[in-house]
Amino acid sequence: MPVTHPAAGPRSRPPLPDLVVSLAGALFVLAGAAGLVPGPAAVALAVAGGCALACVRLAWLAGAPPDPPTSPEPSAPAATPTGRRARRVALSRRVAGILDVAVLAAGLTVAVLPLIEPAHRLPVALAGLAVTAPLYAVALLRLPGRSRLSARERLRRGVDVAGLGVSLVFAGWVLLPPGRVPPAARAASVGGAVALAVLLVAALAERRRRPGAASCHAGAAATLGGLALLVVLLAYAAPDPAVLAVAPPLLAGALVTAAGARRTAAGERPRTGAAPAAWPGLTAPAGIAALAAGQHLWTVGEFTAPAIALGLSVIPPMVVREVLAAADQRRRAERLAASEARLRHLVGDENPPAGAAPVDRAGLVRALDRRAGGALLVVDLHGADETAVLDAPVLAEVARRLRAGAGPHDVVARLTDTEFAVLTDVGPVLAYALGTRLLVAFGEPCPRPGGASRIRASVGLAETTGGEPEDVLRQADLARRRAVQLGRDRVEWYDAYLEEQLVRRLDLERELPGAVARGELDLVYQPVLALAGRLPVGTEALLRWRSPALGTVLPDELLPVAADLDLLGELGRWVLDRACRQLADWSEGGRELWMAVNVTPRELAAPDFVARTATALAAYDVPPERLVVEVAEPAVAAELSTVVARLAGLRSLGVRTALDDFRAEHASLAQLRRLPIDLLKVGPHLVGPGADGQRPLIDVVANLGDRLGLEVVVEGLESDAQVAGARRAGCHYGQGFALARPAPAERVEAWFEEFPSTPR
């Protein structure tokens, strides 16, 4: 079962270690507040766990081996999306090393507080802030994916920083105790307010385009804010319990920084077209200033003239921000209207068929109602890679190519922003040829300001004879969805079986999210036997989804849906955890078995895959040699170097590795020598006699396994003849219905009881 860390997708719960250190930190803070532990000691203990965990994660990211490019043309890897992703990942790992030092400096700053004299704590806090701030600045400026801001974006960003910064300075001014302000407190409050404003505005601006970078900015804001607050408290010689206030931001800052770095190190792809929301820049300064003013009035009762002037200075940036937001909204509306006008002209007014030229879905339905025969093509557009932008110039070029490719009496309509339709009078064969011509036309780069965009298309095709207009449109759209699922850049016909498949697919997509939380997943275990004595030596964990609505869903149907919904990580973590727990239960009962879990090359590429595997083994005290990680051989070639690196990392832990579905072809034999594996799993088709009376291929594979030091497992054995053939070839292990069927853990345990002992 695949085990992966999602780079993006549905929001998941915090990892267990984060929850543990957060709970421990809260307990230490409560102990300090109750007087059970001195304040500085409570802060040091509360922050230590989070900083240590964050430092370990960042050190792992910085030291993890880079994923090599998988481009078949090493002479120009940088020109491919894979090469660009590899550069971003390598840069983010270097940044992780700098962030590691920054988090370590912040943690050490509070760790030494209870060990030094109170008179020396303020200089130490100032030194920690002076070291941590530049490190964070260097790291954040080097994060990958940072785009060049236009003049208008720089102005908007500057206004947001000014508004938030002035409001934070005002809050610090009025919340400080009356009287003389110590120089260290003044510098920390003003500098901290400015730094918080810059970092928080950057985090808000990047949270949709680069969520990982936004988390790093937010973590830096929390950490530096906590250190600045520590300086202020020590400058005023605040009582020890007051120092407890710095623990939450420092603890949260360390964990959030590590989480953001891990996301960027996984190859986070910058998202285009994600404009930041305007409301935080308008409401946050006003809210902060109002709350600070209310607190000051409650405790002091009056404002000084400088405080009044500083509070009023919050208003101008808010007014400018409101004007900029209104101007941006007006320009977006104008661009959208212009784009719609161009597209209407291209797909509407140039259509010369008799009757009104249909354009936006209703017009197309009317045209379908008038047609007695022909076909409908629905064309869906996608960006070829992360650099592709489907903006107005590109869509206008697409519309021109549609009109050029369609016949003089065909109707071209726009259904959505990136979806078009072509209604033609020709028969099925010529309609399919039209769809193919459109794919070729869309394969050429689309010029746009600043470069060119490459797009991909999926075409769904349905005949219009004998169907209601809405039914024809629905059928063509179902065929289009099938083309998307099969890899895009293709034309697919509608048929009734296709509709059944897609309806089933929609049901799966609707029910699968939340299946883990609802407790609907289950594992069954198929024993692996030693062929010599037919004694069990291990099992393979197989996933089952027991859906109340859909029945039992097998992995072949489940996993593609999970991959499209970005749920493989959630399912994989559950499977690995459940498999290790079950393996621990069997080990306690004296059964020295190994457990096999399936993964894919995509999942092995996750930077923290090896670390998460080690964590799962340690959580249940499972010896690493009892776990076998399987990867399917047909999918290995595309990312061979990455797979080799990850499998080597697993073996360094003591985990055994296996190559599943070995095909015994020339390419398979060539790459077998490069893979660091312990077991080789082959199918029963190799057991039968070879062509022209030659010896079975299983003999060749078994001999190769002996020479390479690999154990061969023959899976899918369904007859005694196949079992005998596998044993005769020298294979030591077998798996299949002829030996034992997959079953729940309870039935497998009962089956184990039939054997007096289980070999290692």
Buried (B, 14 or more C-beta within 10 A) or exposed (E): BBBBBBBEEEEEEEBEBBEEBBEBBBEBBBBBEEEEBBBBBBBBBBBBBBBBBBBBBBBBBBEBEBBBBBBEEEEEBEEBEBBBBBBBBBBBBBBBBBBBBBBBBBBBBBBBBBEEEEEEBBEBBBEBBEBBBEBBBBBBEBBBBBEEEEEEBEEBBBBBBBBBBBBBBBBBBBBBEEEEBBEBBBBBBBBBBBBBBBBBBBBBBBBBBBBBBBBBBBBBBBBBBBBBBBBBBBBBEBEBBBBBBBBBBBBBBBBBBBBBBBBBBBBBBBBBEEEBEBEBBBEBBBEBBBEBBEEBEEEBEEBEEEBEEBBEBBBEBBEBBBEBBEEBEEEEEEEEEEBBEBBBEBBBEEBEBEEEBBBBBEBBBEBBEBBEEBBBBBBBBBBBBBBBBBBBBBBBBBBBBBBEBBEEBBBBBBBEEBBBBBBBBBEBEBBBEBBBBBBEBBEEBBEBEEEEBBBBBBBBBBBBEEBEBEEBBBBBBBBBBBBBBEEBBBBBBBBEEBBEBBEBBEBBEEBBBEBBEEEBBBBBBBBBBBBEEEBBBBBBBBBBBBBEEBEEBEBEEBBEBBBBBBBBBBBBBBBBBBBBBBBBEBBEEEBBBBBBBBBBBBBBBBBBBBBBBBBBBEEBEBBBBBBBBBBBBEBBBEBBEBBBBBBBBBBEBEBBBBBBBBBBEEEBBEBBEEBBBBBBBBBBEBBEEEEEEEEBBBBBBBEBBEEEEBBBBBBBBEEEEBBBBBBBBBBBBBBBEBBBEBBEBEEBBEBBEEBEEBEE
